[in-house]
Amino acid sequence: MTWRKIVPALCAAALLFAGWGAAASAEKIVIKGSTTVLPIAQAAAEAFMKAHPDVSISVSGGGSGDGIKALIDKMTDIADSSRDMKKEEIQLAASRGVKPVGHRVAIDAIVPVVHPSNPVDGLSVEQLNMIYQGRITNWKEVGGLDKRIVVISRDTSSGTYETWEAKILHGARVTPRAQLQASNGAIVQAVSKNTFAIGYIGHGYLNRAVKGLKVNGIEASAESALSGKYPIARPLFMFTDGQPRGAAGWFIRFLLSAEGQKIVKNEGYIPVNQASGHREGRI
């Protein structure tokens, strides 16, 4: 390539980045939704704002349903969700002139958790089903102490609850005795303070305050989730109205880049590039 061609190309690139800087300085990104995706969004937002100090990013939780509702109501730029959109949500979005686009940003394994002192190390899907329906009520029935099981669950606006309902409860109702919590963090706190409690959380929230249980003898890990051996794995999404533009578009691309996917891994989740690449397209 001659210098006559190189110089104009360099000038065009400079103008492109200058334009991005000017556009980004006038933009604020609002992200709402899933508390499972929340740690990824917060860490990515922090890194992105550090690289682009003129961009302001607001990140909040509330649940997948709340995030999707905010997108449909045009109250957020990005909706975090630990589940795919429902048919009725897509129809409602269309009636409001919103065209949702799903961006798969990570893979997650939902982990049942108990107090660290609980001697039980694993449960089957059937046992979890019976515990959450209230048909197994004592830890001695599953190899534990002779103590009543305290069931802790997410509320119905949670994408994590909906995945648990589909993969563990198979559509059955959770026992009315269950204590409902609004976030992954709240479940960790509740289980860590109750010796006989059981809950379930996204893999990124697993810490020493609780003990993760094996399911069907399989420990939750990147390998077991990607191979399909672990029975409670699911993709995590960020939804936008149409293909994202401006600062929101740059943020999504950043999160799907090698640097962004490193953040996903650091937060305890599975990068999409460990699977078959990310899926991005109009729903």
Buried (B, 14 or more C-beta within 10 A) or exposed (E): EEEEEEEEEEEEEEEEEEEBEEBBEEBEBBBBBBBBBBBBBBBBBEBBBEEBEEBBBEBBBBBBBBBBBBBBEEEBBBBBBBBBBEEEBBEBBEEEEBBBBBBBBBBBBBBBBBBEEBEBBBBBBEBBBBBBBBEBBBBEBBEBEEEEBBBBBBBEBBBBBBBBBEBBBEEEEBBEEBBBBBBBBBBBBBBBEBBBBBBBBBBBBBEEBBBBBBBBEBBBBBEBBBEEBBBBBBBBBBBBBEBBEBBBBBBBEBBBEEEBBEBBBEBBBBBBBBBEEBEBEEB
